[in-house]
Amino acid sequence: MLKAQSFLHCQLTRYELYLSLLLFLLIVLYMVFKLDESYTPSKVSIRAGDGFHNLKEIKTVELVKPTGWVYLSLSGVDPR
């Protein structure tokens, strides 16, 4: 019993680094301006980073009364 607790303690206190890579080439939003004008955004800002402390804006889009699907390409090429 004592050995099992020591082993468990070692597992919980050991630090391991993990790497996750997420790539988004396209963000698609569905908006209907006429249904709710007050909550439909007029500007969308896309930011990227590895935490809240270092987010950098990579794209900003101004929207004028959006209706339907809004495609935001992050690769520079529209994949539609």
mmCIF file as gemmi writes it, N, C-alpha and C atoms, coordinates in Angstrom:
data_model
loop_
_atom_site.group_PDB
_atom_site.id
_atom_site.type_symbol
_atom_site.label_atom_id
_atom_site.label_alt_id
_atom_site.label_comp_id
_atom_site.label_asym_id
_atom_site.label_entity_id
_atom_site.label_seq_id
_atom_site.pdbx_PDB_ins_code
_atom_site.Cartn_x
_atom_site.Cartn_y
_atom_site.Cartn_z
_atom_site.occupancy
_atom_site.B_iso_or_equiv
_atom_site.pdbx_formal_charge
_atom_site.auth_seq_id
_atom_site.auth_asym_id
_atom_site.pdbx_PDB_model_num
ATOM 1 N N . MET Axp A 1 ? 0.821 -1.183 0 1 0 ? 1 A 1
ATOM 2 C CA . MET Axp A 1 ? 0 0 0 1 0 ? 1 A 1
ATOM 3 C C . MET Axp A 1 ? 0.875 1.26 0 1 0 ? 1 A 1
ATOM 4 N N . LEU Axp A 2 ? 1.93 1.262 0.754 1 0 ? 2 A 1
ATOM 5 C CA . LEU Axp A 2 ? 2.82 2.411 0.839 1 0 ? 2 A 1
ATOM 6 C C . LEU Axp A 2 ? 3.513 2.665 -0.498 1 0 ? 2 A 1
ATOM 7 N N . LYS Axp A 3 ? 3.94 1.609 -1.179 1 0 ? 3 A 1
ATOM 8 C CA . LYS Axp A 3 ? 4.604 1.758 -2.473 1 0 ? 3 A 1
ATOM 9 C C . LYS Axp A 3 ? 3.637 2.309 -3.52 1 0 ? 3 A 1
ATOM 10 N N . ALA Axp A 4 ? 2.409 1.869 -3.507 1 0 ? 4 A 1
ATOM 11 C CA . ALA Axp A 4 ? 1.415 2.345 -4.473 1 0 ? 4 A 1
ATOM 12 C C . ALA Axp A 4 ? 1.183 3.84 -4.305 1 0 ? 4 A 1
ATOM 13 N N . GLN Axp A 5 ? 1.132 4.324 -3.075 1 0 ? 5 A 1
ATOM 14 C CA . GLN Axp A 5 ? 0.928 5.749 -2.836 1 0 ? 5 A 1
ATOM 15 C C . GLN Axp A 5 ? 2.135 6.557 -3.307 1 0 ? 5 A 1
ATOM 16 N N . SER Axp A 6 ? 3.337 6.06 -3.1 1 0 ? 6 A 1
ATOM 17 C CA . SER Axp A 6 ? 4.545 6.754 -3.557 1 0 ? 6 A 1
ATOM 18 C C . SER Axp A 6 ? 4.575 6.842 -5.077 1 0 ? 6 A 1
ATOM 19 N N . PHE Axp A 7 ? 4.195 5.773 -5.751 1 0 ? 7 A 1
ATOM 20 C CA . PHE Axp A 7 ? 4.164 5.757 -7.212 1 0 ? 7 A 1
ATOM 21 C C . PHE Axp A 7 ? 3.129 6.745 -7.737 1 0 ? 7 A 1
ATOM 22 N N . LEU Axp A 8 ? 1.966 6.781 -7.114 1 0 ? 8 A 1
ATOM 23 C CA . LEU Axp A 8 ? 0.909 7.7 -7.516 1 0 ? 8 A 1
ATOM 24 C C . LEU Axp A 8 ? 1.373 9.147 -7.344 1 0 ? 8 A 1
ATOM 25 N N . HIS Axp A 9 ? 2.064 9.431 -6.264 1 0 ? 9 A 1
ATOM 26 C CA . HIS Axp A 9 ? 2.573 10.779 -6.012 1 0 ? 9 A 1
ATOM 27 C C . HIS Axp A 9 ? 3.56 11.196 -7.105 1 0 ? 9 A 1
ATOM 28 N N . CYS Axp A 10 ? 4.421 10.294 -7.534 1 0 ? 10 A 1
ATOM 29 C CA . CYS Axp A 10 ? 5.384 10.593 -8.597 1 0 ? 10 A 1
ATOM 30 C C . CYS Axp A 10 ? 4.669 10.88 -9.908 1 0 ? 10 A 1
ATOM 31 N N . GLN Axp A 11 ? 3.6 10.166 -10.191 1 0 ? 11 A 1
ATOM 32 C CA . GLN Axp A 11 ? 2.862 10.393 -11.433 1 0 ? 11 A 1
ATOM 33 C C . GLN Axp A 11 ? 2.194 11.763 -11.433 1 0 ? 11 A 1
ATOM 34 N N . LEU Axp A 12 ? 1.668 12.181 -10.306 1 0 ? 12 A 1
ATOM 35 C CA . LEU Axp A 12 ? 0.933 13.437 -10.242 1 0 ? 12 A 1
ATOM 36 C C . LEU Axp A 12 ? 1.843 14.66 -10.225 1 0 ? 12 A 1
ATOM 37 N N . THR Axp A 13 ? 3.066 14.522 -9.759 1 0 ? 13 A 1
ATOM 38 C CA . THR Axp A 13 ? 3.949 15.683 -9.661 1 0 ? 13 A 1
ATOM 39 C C . THR Axp A 13 ? 4.916 15.805 -10.835 1 0 ? 13 A 1
ATOM 40 N N . ARG Axp A 14 ? 4.934 14.859 -11.743 1 0 ? 14 A 1
ATOM 41 C CA . ARG Axp A 14 ? 5.838 14.912 -12.893 1 0 ? 14 A 1
ATOM 42 C C . ARG Axp A 14 ? 5.254 15.854 -13.955 1 0 ? 14 A 1
ATOM 43 N N . TYR Axp A 15 ? 6.089 16.732 -14.48 1 0 ? 15 A 1
ATOM 44 C CA . TYR Axp A 15 ? 5.644 17.671 -15.503 1 0 ? 15 A 1
ATOM 45 C C . TYR Axp A 15 ? 5.948 17.109 -16.884 1 0 ? 15 A 1
ATOM 46 N N . GLU Axp A 16 ? 4.978 17.224 -17.766 1 0 ? 16 A 1
ATOM 47 C CA . GLU Axp A 16 ? 5.182 16.801 -19.15 1 0 ? 16 A 1
ATOM 48 C C . GLU Axp A 16 ? 4.696 17.912 -20.065 1 0 ? 16 A 1
ATOM 49 N N . LEU Axp A 17 ? 5.393 18.123 -21.144 1 0 ? 17 A 1
ATOM 50 C CA . LEU Axp A 17 ? 4.994 19.121 -22.122 1 0 ? 17 A 1
ATOM 51 C C . LEU Axp A 17 ? 4.239 18.453 -23.257 1 0 ? 17 A 1
ATOM 52 N N . TYR Axp A 18 ? 3.194 19.088 -23.698 1 0 ? 18 A 1
ATOM 53 C CA . TYR Axp A 18 ? 2.401 18.582 -24.81 1 0 ? 18 A 1
ATOM 54 C C . TYR Axp A 18 ? 2.343 19.655 -25.881 1 0 ? 18 A 1
ATOM 55 N N . LEU Axp A 19 ? 2.357 19.248 -27.104 1 0 ? 19 A 1
ATOM 56 C CA . LEU Axp A 19 ? 2.264 20.168 -28.225 1 0 ? 19 A 1
ATOM 57 C C . LEU Axp A 19 ? 0.985 19.881 -28.985 1 0 ? 19 A 1
ATOM 58 N N . SER Axp A 20 ? 0.182 20.906 -29.179 1 0 ? 20 A 1
ATOM 59 C CA . SER Axp A 20 ? -1.036 20.785 -29.973 1 0 ? 20 A 1
ATOM 60 C C . SER Axp A 20 ? -0.955 21.814 -31.086 1 0 ? 20 A 1
ATOM 61 N N . LEU Axp A 21 ? -1.254 21.398 -32.27 1 0 ? 21 A 1
ATOM 62 C CA . LEU Axp A 21 ? -1.25 22.294 -33.416 1 0 ? 21 A 1
ATOM 63 C C . LEU Axp A 21 ? -2.636 22.273 -34.032 1 0 ? 21 A 1
ATOM 64 N N . LEU Axp A 22 ? -3.287 23.421 -34.054 1 0 ? 22 A 1
ATOM 65 C CA . LEU Axp A 22 ? -4.607 23.547 -34.654 1 0 ? 22 A 1
ATOM 66 C C . LEU Axp A 22 ? -4.497 24.502 -35.835 1 0 ? 22 A 1
ATOM 67 N N . LEU Axp A 23 ? -4.934 24.065 -36.983 1 0 ? 23 A 1
ATOM 68 C CA . LEU Axp A 23 ? -4.904 24.897 -38.182 1 0 ? 23 A 1
ATOM 69 C C . LEU Axp A 23 ? -6.327 25.143 -38.656 1 0 ? 23 A 1
ATOM 70 N N . PHE Axp A 24 ? -6.684 26.386 -38.784 1 0 ? 24 A 1
ATOM 71 C CA . PHE Axp A 24 ? -7.983 26.756 -39.314 1 0 ? 24 A 1
ATOM 72 C C . PHE Axp A 24 ? -7.74 27.557 -40.586 1 0 ? 24 A 1
ATOM 73 N N . LEU Axp A 25 ? -8.18 27.034 -41.709 1 0 ? 25 A 1
ATOM 74 C CA . LEU Axp A 25 ? -8.03 27.735 -42.978 1 0 ? 25 A 1
ATOM 75 C C . LEU Axp A 25 ? -9.259 28.562 -43.306 1 0 ? 25 A 1
ATOM 76 N N . LEU Axp A 26 ? -10.387 28.193 -42.684 1 0 ? 26 A 1
ATOM 77 C CA . LEU Axp A 26 ? -11.645 28.85 -42.999 1 0 ? 26 A 1
ATOM 78 C C . LEU Axp A 26 ? -12.518 28.874 -41.753 1 0 ? 26 A 1
ATOM 79 N N . ILE Axp A 27 ? -13.111 30.015 -41.471 1 0 ? 27 A 1
ATOM 80 C CA . ILE Axp A 27 ? -14.098 30.135 -40.402 1 0 ? 27 A 1
ATOM 81 C C . ILE Axp A 27 ? -15.4 30.543 -41.063 1 0 ? 27 A 1
ATOM 82 N N . VAL Axp A 28 ? -16.465 29.836 -40.736 1 0 ? 28 A 1
ATOM 83 C CA . VAL Axp A 28 ? -17.768 30.105 -41.341 1 0 ? 28 A 1
ATOM 84 C C . VAL Axp A 28 ? -18.754 30.46 -40.231 1 0 ? 28 A 1
ATOM 85 N N . LEU Axp A 29 ? -19.425 31.594 -40.376 1 0 ? 29 A 1
ATOM 86 C CA . LEU Axp A 29 ? -20.412 32.059 -39.4 1 0 ? 29 A 1
ATOM 87 C C . LEU Axp A 29 ? -21.761 32.209 -40.086 1 0 ? 29 A 1
ATOM 88 N N . TYR Axp A 30 ? -22.829 31.875 -39.367 1 0 ? 30 A 1
ATOM 89 C CA . TYR Axp A 30 ? -24.181 32.075 -39.909 1 0 ? 30 A 1
ATOM 90 C C . TYR Axp A 30 ? -24.824 33.225 -39.151 1 0 ? 30 A 1
ATOM 91 N N . MET Axp A 31 ? -25.23 34.263 -39.89 1 0 ? 31 A 1
ATOM 92 C CA . MET Axp A 31 ? -25.808 35.452 -39.267 1 0 ? 31 A 1
ATOM 93 C C . MET Axp A 31 ? -27.048 35.892 -40.021 1 0 ? 31 A 1
ATOM 94 N N . VAL Axp A 32 ? -28.026 36.395 -39.267 1 0 ? 32 A 1
ATOM 95 C CA . VAL Axp A 32 ? -29.225 36.979 -39.874 1 0 ? 32 A 1
ATOM 96 C C . VAL Axp A 32 ? -29.449 38.325 -39.191 1 0 ? 32 A 1
ATOM 97 N N . PHE Axp A 33 ? -29.076 39.374 -39.868 1 0 ? 33 A 1
ATOM 98 C CA . PHE Axp A 33 ? -29.128 40.721 -39.306 1 0 ? 33 A 1
ATOM 99 C C . PHE Axp A 33 ? -30.554 41.117 -38.928 1 0 ? 33 A 1
ATOM 100 N N . LYS Axp A 34 ? -31.536 40.786 -39.755 1 0 ? 34 A 1
ATOM 101 C CA . LYS Axp A 34 ? -32.922 41.206 -39.514 1 0 ? 34 A 1
ATOM 102 C C . LYS Axp A 34 ? -33.538 40.55 -38.281 1 0 ? 34 A 1
ATOM 103 N N . LEU Axp A 35 ? -33.084 39.365 -37.91 1 0 ? 35 A 1
ATOM 104 C CA . LEU Axp A 35 ? -33.649 38.685 -36.741 1 0 ? 35 A 1
ATOM 105 C C . LEU Axp A 35 ? -33.216 39.32 -35.425 1 0 ? 35 A 1
ATOM 106 N N . ASP Axp A 36 ? -32 39.817 -35.363 1 0 ? 36 A 1
ATOM 107 C CA . ASP Axp A 36 ? -31.516 40.418 -34.123 1 0 ? 36 A 1
ATOM 108 C C . ASP Axp A 36 ? -30.401 41.414 -34.419 1 0 ? 36 A 1
ATOM 109 N N . GLU Axp A 37 ? -30.8 42.62 -34.76 1 0 ? 37 A 1
ATOM 110 C CA . GLU Axp A 37 ? -29.84 43.656 -35.147 1 0 ? 37 A 1
ATOM 111 C C . GLU Axp A 37 ? -28.868 44.007 -34.023 1 0 ? 37 A 1
ATOM 112 N N . SER Axp A 38 ? -29.328 43.957 -32.781 1 0 ? 38 A 1
ATOM 113 C CA . SER Axp A 38 ? -28.484 44.398 -31.671 1 0 ? 38 A 1
ATOM 114 C C . SER Axp A 38 ? -27.372 43.406 -31.333 1 0 ? 38 A 1
ATOM 115 N N . TYR Axp A 39 ? -27.544 42.121 -31.682 1 0 ? 39 A 1
ATOM 116 C CA . TYR Axp A 39 ? -26.523 41.121 -31.354 1 0 ? 39 A 1
ATOM 117 C C . TYR Axp A 39 ? -25.702 40.664 -32.555 1 0 ? 39 A 1
ATOM 118 N N . THR Axp A 40 ? -26.054 41.1 -33.74 1 0 ? 40 A 1
ATOM 119 C CA . THR Axp A 40 ? -25.289 40.731 -34.925 1 0 ? 40 A 1
ATOM 120 C C . THR Axp A 40 ? -24.05 41.623 -35.002 1 0 ? 40 A 1
ATOM 121 N N . PRO Axp A 41 ? -22.864 41.029 -35.05 1 0 ? 41 A 1
ATOM 122 C CA . PRO Axp A 41 ? -21.646 41.861 -35.056 1 0 ? 41 A 1
ATOM 123 C C . PRO Axp A 41 ? -21.484 42.635 -36.364 1 0 ? 41 A 1
ATOM 124 N N . SER Axp A 42 ? -20.895 43.812 -36.254 1 0 ? 42 A 1
ATOM 125 C CA . SER Axp A 42 ? -20.575 44.594 -37.446 1 0 ? 42 A 1
ATOM 126 C C . SER Axp A 42 ? -19.094 44.461 -37.786 1 0 ? 42 A 1
ATOM 127 N N . LYS Axp A 43 ? -18.329 43.91 -36.854 1 0 ? 43 A 1
ATOM 128 C CA . LYS Axp A 43 ? -16.895 43.722 -37.053 1 0 ? 43 A 1
ATOM 129 C C . LYS Axp A 43 ? -16.485 42.411 -36.389 1 0 ? 43 A 1
ATOM 130 N N . VAL Axp A 44 ? -15.678 41.61 -37.093 1 0 ? 44 A 1
ATOM 131 C CA . VAL Axp A 44 ? -15.168 40.351 -36.553 1 0 ? 44 A 1
ATOM 132 C C . VAL Axp A 44 ? -13.647 40.436 -36.558 1 0 ? 44 A 1
ATOM 133 N N . SER Axp A 45 ? -13.044 40.12 -35.421 1 0 ? 45 A 1
ATOM 134 C CA . SER Axp A 45 ? -11.593 40.127 -35.286 1 0 ? 45 A 1
ATOM 135 C C . SER Axp A 45 ? -11.134 38.71 -34.963 1 0 ? 45 A 1
ATOM 136 N N . ILE Axp A 46 ? -10.234 38.163 -35.788 1 0 ? 46 A 1
ATOM 137 C CA . ILE Axp A 46 ? -9.678 36.827 -35.572 1 0 ? 46 A 1
ATOM 138 C C . ILE Axp A 46 ? -8.277 37.013 -34.999 1 0 ? 46 A 1
ATOM 139 N N . ARG Axp A 47 ? -8.021 36.358 -33.86 1 0 ? 47 A 1
ATOM 140 C CA . ARG Axp A 47 ? -6.719 36.472 -33.206 1 0 ? 47 A 1
ATOM 141 C C . ARG Axp A 47 ? -6.141 35.092 -32.962 1 0 ? 47 A 1
ATOM 142 N N . ALA Axp A 48 ? -4.821 35.003 -32.987 1 0 ? 48 A 1
ATOM 143 C CA . ALA Axp A 48 ? -4.139 33.72 -32.777 1 0 ? 48 A 1
ATOM 144 C C . ALA Axp A 48 ? -2.96 33.914 -31.836 1 0 ? 48 A 1
ATOM 145 N N . GLY Axp A 49 ? -2.623 32.833 -31.134 1 0 ? 49 A 1
ATOM 146 C CA . GLY Axp A 49 ? -1.494 32.84 -30.217 1 0 ? 49 A 1
ATOM 147 C C . GLY Axp A 49 ? -1.478 31.557 -29.424 1 0 ? 49 A 1
ATOM 148 N N . ASP Axp A 50 ? -0.557 31.441 -28.493 1 0 ? 50 A 1
ATOM 149 C CA . ASP Axp A 50 ? -0.508 30.221 -27.688 1 0 ? 50 A 1
ATOM 150 C C . ASP Axp A 50 ? -1.08 30.439 -26.288 1 0 ? 50 A 1
ATOM 151 N N . GLY Axp A 51 ? -1.769 31.545 -26.078 1 0 ? 51 A 1
ATOM 152 C CA . GLY Axp A 51 ? -2.438 31.826 -24.811 1 0 ? 51 A 1
ATOM 153 C C . GLY Axp A 51 ? -3.056 33.213 -24.869 1 0 ? 51 A 1
ATOM 154 N N . PHE Axp A 52 ? -3.855 33.55 -23.872 1 0 ? 52 A 1
ATOM 155 C CA . PHE Axp A 52 ? -4.505 34.861 -23.865 1 0 ? 52 A 1
ATOM 156 C C . PHE Axp A 52 ? -3.504 36.002 -23.746 1 0 ? 52 A 1
ATOM 157 N N . HIS Axp A 53 ? -2.34 35.721 -23.201 1 0 ? 53 A 1
ATOM 158 C CA . HIS Axp A 53 ? -1.344 36.761 -22.955 1 0 ? 53 A 1
ATOM 159 C C . HIS Axp A 53 ? -0.633 37.252 -24.217 1 0 ? 53 A 1
ATOM 160 N N . ASN Axp A 54 ? -0.692 36.508 -25.315 1 0 ? 54 A 1
ATOM 161 C CA . ASN Axp A 54 ? 0.049 36.939 -26.509 1 0 ? 54 A 1
ATOM 162 C C . ASN Axp A 54 ? -0.754 36.789 -27.799 1 0 ? 54 A 1
ATOM 163 N N . LEU Axp A 55 ? -2.045 37.033 -27.741 1 0 ? 55 A 1
ATOM 164 C CA . LEU Axp A 55 ? -2.857 36.952 -28.953 1 0 ? 55 A 1
ATOM 165 C C . LEU Axp A 55 ? -2.513 38.1 -29.894 1 0 ? 55 A 1
ATOM 166 N N . LYS Axp A 56 ? -2.406 37.768 -31.182 1 0 ? 56 A 1
ATOM 167 C CA . LYS Axp A 56 ? -2.147 38.779 -32.205 1 0 ? 56 A 1
ATOM 168 C C . LYS Axp A 56 ? -3.266 38.716 -33.232 1 0 ? 56 A 1
ATOM 169 N N . GLU Axp A 57 ? -3.727 39.874 -33.633 1 0 ? 57 A 1
ATOM 170 C CA . GLU Axp A 57 ? -4.801 39.939 -34.618 1 0 ? 57 A 1
ATOM 171 C C . GLU Axp A 57 ? -4.259 39.54 -35.983 1 0 ? 57 A 1
ATOM 172 N N . ILE Axp A 58 ? -4.914 38.566 -36.615 1 0 ? 58 A 1
ATOM 173 C CA . ILE Axp A 58 ? -4.468 38.123 -37.933 1 0 ? 58 A 1
ATOM 174 C C . ILE Axp A 58 ? -5.447 38.509 -39.031 1 0 ? 58 A 1
ATOM 175 N N . LYS Axp A 59 ? -6.687 38.834 -38.645 1 0 ? 59 A 1
ATOM 176 C CA . LYS Axp A 59 ? -7.658 39.243 -39.657 1 0 ? 59 A 1
ATOM 177 C C . LYS Axp A 59 ? -8.781 40.021 -38.993 1 0 ? 59 A 1
ATOM 178 N N . THR Axp A 60 ? -9.232 41.084 -39.667 1 0 ? 60 A 1
ATOM 179 C CA . THR Axp A 60 ? -10.384 41.859 -39.233 1 0 ? 60 A 1
ATOM 180 C C . THR Axp A 60 ? -11.313 42.006 -40.425 1 0 ? 60 A 1
ATOM 181 N N . VAL Axp A 61 ? -12.601 41.798 -40.186 1 0 ? 61 A 1
ATOM 182 C CA . VAL Axp A 61 ? -13.584 41.889 -41.267 1 0 ? 61 A 1
ATOM 183 C C . VAL Axp A 61 ? -14.719 42.799 -40.817 1 0 ? 61 A 1
ATOM 184 N N . GLU Axp A 62 ? -15.047 43.779 -41.646 1 0 ? 62 A 1
ATOM 185 C CA . GLU Axp A 62 ? -16.197 44.65 -41.407 1 0 ? 62 A 1
ATOM 186 C C . GLU Axp A 62 ? -17.402 44.028 -42.104 1 0 ? 62 A 1
ATOM 187 N N . LEU Axp A 63 ? -18.514 43.912 -41.384 1 0 ? 63 A 1
ATOM 188 C CA . LEU Axp A 63 ? -19.728 43.318 -41.936 1 0 ? 63 A 1
ATOM 189 C C . LEU Axp A 63 ? -20.823 44.377 -42.011 1 0 ? 63 A 1
ATOM 190 N N . VAL Axp A 64 ? -21.541 44.404 -43.139 1 0 ? 64 A 1
ATOM 191 C CA . VAL Axp A 64 ? -22.648 45.336 -43.314 1 0 ? 64 A 1
ATOM 192 C C . VAL Axp A 64 ? -23.928 44.528 -43.46 1 0 ? 64 A 1
ATOM 193 N N . LYS Axp A 65 ? -24.747 44.522 -42.416 1 0 ? 65 A 1
ATOM 194 C CA . LYS Axp A 65 ? -26.022 43.799 -42.381 1 0 ? 65 A 1
ATOM 195 C C . LYS Axp A 65 ? -25.892 42.377 -42.934 1 0 ? 65 A 1
ATOM 196 N N . PRO Axp A 66 ? -25.065 41.544 -42.322 1 0 ? 66 A 1
ATOM 197 C CA . PRO Axp A 66 ? -24.837 40.195 -42.857 1 0 ? 66 A 1
ATOM 198 C C . PRO Axp A 66 ? -26.089 39.32 -42.772 1 0 ? 66 A 1
ATOM 199 N N . THR Axp A 67 ? -26.315 38.548 -43.821 1 0 ? 67 A 1
ATOM 200 C CA . THR Axp A 67 ? -27.426 37.606 -43.866 1 0 ? 67 A 1
ATOM 201 C C . THR Axp A 67 ? -26.927 36.323 -44.5 1 0 ? 67 A 1
ATOM 202 N N . GLY Axp A 68 ? -27.082 35.213 -43.781 1 0 ? 68 A 1
ATOM 203 C CA . GLY Axp A 68 ? -26.649 33.918 -44.3 1 0 ? 68 A 1
ATOM 204 C C . GLY Axp A 68 ? -25.245 33.568 -43.836 1 0 ? 68 A 1
ATOM 205 N N . TRP Axp A 69 ? -24.603 32.709 -44.607 1 0 ? 69 A 1
ATOM 206 C CA . TRP Axp A 69 ? -23.263 32.232 -44.262 1 0 ? 69 A 1
ATOM 207 C C . TRP Axp A 69 ? -22.215 33.271 -44.624 1 0 ? 69 A 1
ATOM 208 N N . VAL Axp A 70 ? -21.322 33.55 -43.686 1 0 ? 70 A 1
ATOM 209 C CA . VAL Axp A 70 ? -20.211 34.478 -43.902 1 0 ? 70 A 1
ATOM 210 C C . VAL Axp A 70 ? -18.93 33.656 -43.831 1 0 ? 70 A 1
ATOM 211 N N . TYR Axp A 71 ? -18.162 33.663 -44.917 1 0 ? 71 A 1
ATOM 212 C CA . TYR Axp A 71 ? -16.925 32.878 -45.013 1 0 ? 71 A 1
ATOM 213 C C . TYR Axp A 71 ? -15.728 33.784 -44.76 1 0 ? 71 A 1
ATOM 214 N N . LEU Axp A 72 ? -14.897 33.399 -43.795 1 0 ? 72 A 1
ATOM 215 C CA . LEU Axp A 72 ? -13.686 34.152 -43.479 1 0 ? 72 A 1
ATOM 216 C C . LEU Axp A 72 ? -12.486 33.255 -43.749 1 0 ? 72 A 1
ATOM 217 N N . SER Axp A 73 ? -11.805 33.505 -44.857 1 0 ? 73 A 1
ATOM 218 C CA . SER Axp A 73 ? -10.642 32.7 -45.226 1 0 ? 73 A 1
ATOM 219 C C . SER Axp A 73 ? -9.417 33.197 -44.471 1 0 ? 73 A 1
ATOM 220 N N . LEU Axp A 74 ? -8.707 32.281 -43.838 1 0 ? 74 A 1
ATOM 221 C CA . LEU Axp A 74 ? -7.494 32.639 -43.102 1 0 ? 74 A 1
ATOM 222 C C . LEU Axp A 74 ? -6.23 32.298 -43.872 1 0 ? 74 A 1
ATOM 223 N N . SER Axp A 75 ? -6.382 31.607 -44.993 1 0 ? 75 A 1
ATOM 224 C CA . SER Axp A 75 ? -5.218 31.195 -45.774 1 0 ? 75 A 1
ATOM 225 C C . SER Axp A 75 ? -4.895 32.168 -46.899 1 0 ? 75 A 1
ATOM 226 N N . GLY Axp A 76 ? -5.759 33.138 -47.121 1 0 ? 76 A 1
ATOM 227 C CA . GLY Axp A 76 ? -5.554 34.062 -48.226 1 0 ? 76 A 1
ATOM 228 C C . GLY Axp A 76 ? -6.207 33.595 -49.51 1 0 ? 76 A 1
ATOM 229 N N . VAL Axp A 77 ? -6.614 32.324 -49.547 1 0 ? 77 A 1
ATOM 230 C CA . VAL Axp A 77 ? -7.279 31.758 -50.72 1 0 ? 77 A 1
ATOM 231 C C . VAL Axp A 77 ? -8.67 31.328 -50.286 1 0 ? 77 A 1
ATOM 232 N N . ASP Axp A 78 ? -9.681 31.736 -51.027 1 0 ? 78 A 1
ATOM 233 C CA . ASP Axp A 78 ? -11.05 31.35 -50.696 1 0 ? 78 A 1
ATOM 234 C C . ASP Axp A 78 ? -11.297 29.924 -51.18 1 0 ? 78 A 1
ATOM 235 N N . PRO Axp A 79 ? -11.452 28.949 -50.266 1 0 ? 79 A 1
ATOM 236 C CA . PRO Axp A 79 ? -11.569 27.538 -50.659 1 0 ? 79 A 1
ATOM 237 C C . PRO Axp A 79 ? -12.956 27.116 -51.131 1 0 ? 79 A 1
ATOM 238 N N . ARG Axp A 80 ? -13.916 28.029 -51.218 1 0 ? 80 A 1
ATOM 239 C CA . ARG Axp A 80 ? -15.274 27.645 -51.633 1 0 ? 80 A 1
ATOM 240 C C . ARG Axp A 80 ? -15.328 27.241 -53.069 1 0 ? 80 A 1
